[in-house]
């Protein structure tokens, strides 16, 4: 013990070898996760190494166990906090998705109602292009007109919408 306290690394390795199972079991009993316990046990030995100069020579195993338990409790608190934050973030994300979905449905419904105000010859090309994602060529075939006619109708429909709809109605 005195050699390790004086900085002898070989003596400290002997301490690690002697107590590693005990420290692992101690932190595992708090953390209940093998990977976390392995990481925590390594950290405990680092803490013990740095705290050796303060060790007073009474009950070394008890002293190390106290360091291990306190550290494991700290780790468990941090893990619980991270898990709690992740759960809260998931709840926020879920709530945001629901709100966005509701708003999107409301906007779609508003647009559908407002589309009834658009002149019929413009309404058809707007619906085909923006709602049904049809190409100019596909619309031209369906309406039995030239592609240029569809382009012109869509151009005029956009201008009609710009003149008659206010953007703030759709926010």
N, C-alpha and C positions, 0 to 999 in steps of 0.2 A: 504494500500500500504506500509506504513512504517513497519507494522508488518511482511509482506512478505519479505521486504528488510532486516529486522533484522534476518530472518531465520525461522520465524514461518511457519511451513509446512501447518497448517490448513488454514492460510491466503492465502498461495499460491494455495491451492486446490480451494479456493473460486474464485481466479483469473482465474484458468483453467476452472472451471465450467461456469463462466461468459463469457469468451471469446472463448471457444472452437469452437463454430459454426462459429464465425467470422474468426478465424485463419484457420479452415478447408476450408471455402469458399475462402479465400484469396489464399491459396496454391493450391487449386483445380483449380482456375481460371488460374493459370500458368501451372500446370502439366496435367490437363485434364484426370486424371486417379484416380479413387476413392481410390484404394489400396495405390498408391504412395502418394496421398494427406493425407491419414490417417497416414502413417508412417512419412511423413514430418511434419505434425501438431504436432505429439508427440515430434519430434526432436526440433521443434521451441520452445515448452514449456520448454524443457531442456535448450536450449540456453537462453531463457528469464530468467529462474531461475538462471543460472550462471552469467548472465549479470546484474541482479538486483542491485548489489552494485554500478554499474556505472550509473544507471538510475538517471537522474537529476531532475525529478519531473515535467517535462513539457509534456503534451499530451501522456499519457501512451498507449492509444489505437494506436495512430500513431506510437509510438516507437516500439510497438510489431508488428504492421503491416509491418513496414520497415524490421524488422528482418525476418518476415515470407516471404516477397516477395524476399528478397535477398537469403534466404535459398532455396526457391522453384526454383529460377533461377539457383542456383548452382546444385541442384538435376536434373533439366531438362537438363543442360549441360552434366552432368555425364551420364545420361540415353542416351542422343543423342550420346555421344562418344562411349558408350558400344554398342549401336545399330549399329553405323557406323563401329566399329571394327568387329562386328559379320557379317555384310554384306560383308566387305572386306575379312574376313576369308572364308566366303561361296564362294566368287568369286575365291579366291585362291584355295580352295578345288575343285571347279568345273573345274578350269583350269587344275589343277593337274590330275584330273580324265580323262579329255579329252586327255592330253598329254600321260598319261599312256596307255589309250586305243589305241591311235595312235601308240605308240611304241610297244605295244603288237601285234597289227595287222601287223606292219612291221616285227617284229621278227617271227611271225607265217609264214608270206609270205617268209621270208628268209629261214626258216627251210624247208618249202615245196619245195622251189627251190633246196636247198642243198640235200634234200632227194632223188632227182632224180639222184644224184651222187652215192648213196649207192647201192651196188649190190642188185638185185631184191630179192634174198632169205633172205636178212637181212632187206630190206626195209619193207616188208610185216609185219614182227613181230614187228618192231619198230612202225609202224603206228598203228597196232592193239593194242599194249600194251600202248603206250604213248598218242596217239591221240584218239583212240576209247575206251580206258580204259577196254580192255578185259582181262579176267583172262587167266592164262596159260592153264587151263583145257578147257575153251571156245575156245581158239585158236587151241588147239590140236584137238578138235572135228571138227572144221571148215576145218582144213588142213588135216584131216584124218591121224594124226601122234600121237606118244606118247607124253605125257607131257614133258618127259625128252628131247625129240627132240626140243621142243619149248624153254625149258630152255637153251639148248646148243646154239641154233640159236640166242637167245636174248643176251647171254653172248658174243658170237662172234661179234654180231652186235654192241654192246657197245664198244668192243675193236676196231673195225674198225672205229667207230666214234671218239674215243679218239686219234687214230693215224692220222686220216685224217682231222679232223675239229679243228680249233683253237678257243679257248674260247673267245678271244677278238673280233672275228667276230660277236658274238652274244650279245655283251653288248650294 
